[in-house]
Amino acid sequence: MDDRHMQIGEVAARTELSLRTIRHYEETGLVIPSARSQGGFRLYTETDVARLMVIRRMKPLGFTLEQMRDLLDATDRLDGDAPLDTAERAALLERVRTYQQAAVEQVEKLRTQLSRAEDFATTLTARLNRTAPPAGTQPDDDTP
């Protein structure tokens, strides 16, 4: 990834996260700006944006901040420059695998919920189509 720095507004636009959310993730230690400008503005890199995207993708799947922190720690260590022994690498990969399995399970639950929601919307549409007057017509005033 490149070393180009972005201010928080650009990062917010790219990640579709609010400034407040990004600052909250900084306060909780999930993402730390790579640098600060001379004026004190937060500066982020592509690596920081990628980290925020992981967080953004985990949130709707119901992962907690602690779980996000744990996964990011594991991936940081796997991707880091520090050498890992075989057992440590295996343990980190197992942590990531556990989150991957949890994500797959949650996606399946969300698919089921979405299917039910779509069925419900279809049912309501059908109900309205059976009982609503055709568009552009007025109901009869002499209906009892």
C-alpha angles and dihedrals in degrees: 000000000000129000096236112133124220130194120238094260093060091045090050091052093048095047097036089231123131121249088244092054092049090049089048091053088051092050091051092048097245094121128012120194110251092228146351127235121238086261092054097255118150113253123200135192132210087265090058090049090051089051091051090050090055089052092046091052094048096050099071089047090063099250115157124234088253091053090048090050091049094050093046090049091052094048092044090054093045091050095040129104095242112105116248125207118230095259094048092047091049091049092050092048090050090053090052091046090053090055091046091054092047090050092051091050092048092048089054091051090050091050089054091049091048091050091052091047091050090049089051093049090048090050091052092047091051090048092052092046091054096050108026121092114247113275113274095023128108122226114249113266093213094061107128 
